[in-house]
Amino acid sequence: MRIMSKAALAAALLVAPISAYAQSGAATGAATGAVTGAVVGGPVGAAAGAVVGGVAGGIADADRPRFREYVTREKRPSYAYREQLRVGARLPDTGVTYYDVPSDYKVSKYKYTVVNERPVLVDPGNHTIVEVIE
């Protein structure tokens, strides 16, 4: 048990610089996932958590401002969501309209919508939010 605690601390110290400089997105998700994985599964858990925590195929951090501008220009209606807007939240099966992400963002796996005036990427298969565009 003591070895696993030391491994978790080491993993946290390794990813702290990443999370300190990352404002949002896959880097933050990867850092959070790595720390959580380390606490649960030690060094192997840290590596797995980093992979799971990052959004594969999401909007690149550098493209986020441009994507927000695109969504604003499109004037899509905003869906009012009463729950906490977060990655992993599941949107209702009806009442939400999903839109294709333009090809220049290189996101073909997900759709986007606007929830509480914020653009989000959603897995269209299960209506789960995979990325909130800040």
N, C-alpha and C positions, 0 to 999 in steps of 0.2 A: 504494500500500500504506500509506503514511504517513497519507493522508487517512482511509482506512478505520479505522485504529487510533485516530485522534482521534475519529471518529464513534462507535466502540465505547466509548471512555472517556466521551464525553459522554452516551451513552445509559445507561451504568452509573451515572453520577452523578445522572442524572435519576430513575432508578428506585430508587436506594438508600434514599431516605426511605420509599418505599412498602414495601420489603422489611423495613426496620428496624421498622416499626410493625405489619406484618401478621404474625400468628402462624401462620396456615396458610390453606389454601384458594385460591380463585381469585386473590386479590390476590398471594399469593406466587407462584403459577404464572405469572401475567401478568408479574410482575417478572423472574422467572427466564427466562421465554421471551423477554422483551424484551432482556435482556443477551445471551443466547445468540444470538438473531437478529441483534443488532448486531455481534457478533464475526464471525458468518458472512457477513452480508449488508449491513452498514452500517445507515444510518438506516431504509431500507425494511425490512430484515430485523428491526430492532428493533420496528417497528410490527406486522409479521406475527407475530413471536415472542410479543408480548404477547397477541395474540388467541388463538393456538394454546395458549399456556401456561395461560390461564385456563380453568376448566371451565365450559362453557356449560351452564346448566341444573342445576348442582349444588346442594347444600344451602348456603344463605346462611350466612355466618359467624355472624350473630346467632342463627340457628336451630340451630346445631350442638349446644349443650348440651341443648336440648329434644329433639332427635332422638336423641342418645345415651341420654337417659332413656327415651324411647319404646322403643328397641331393648332396653334392659335390662329394662323391664317385660314385653316380649314373650317373654323367655327363649328366644331362638332358640339352637339349638346352634351351637357355634363349630367351624369347619373348621380343622384343623391344617395349615398351609401351611409347608413346609420352606424355601422360597425367601425372599428379601428381600421384605417386604410394602411395596409402593410403587406409585405411580401408573404405569400402563403394564404392570404384571405381568399375565400371563394365567393365569387359574385353569383347572383341568382341566375338560373337557367333562362329566365325570360325578363324582358324589359331593358336589357342592356344591348346596345349595338356595338359590334366589333368591326374594325376597319383594318385593311391591309397596311402594313408598314411599307413605305416606298423602298424600292430595291436598292437605292444608293446607301441605305443604312445597313444593308447586308443582314437583315433579320427576316428570315423566311418561316421560321418555326412558330412565331407568335403573331398575334394581332394586337392592335392597340384600341383603347377607348379612353374616355375622359370620365374620371370619377372625382366628385367633390372638387371640380375645377382643376384637377391634376391629371396629366397624361400617365397612363399605366400600360405596361405590356401584360398580356394575358395569354395563358395557354388555352387555345380555343377548344381543346378536347375536354377539359374539365373546369373551365372558367376560373382558374386559379391565377391570382396576380403573381407574376414572376419578377416584375420590376416596377417600382414607382419612380417616375422620372422627376427628379428634383431640379 
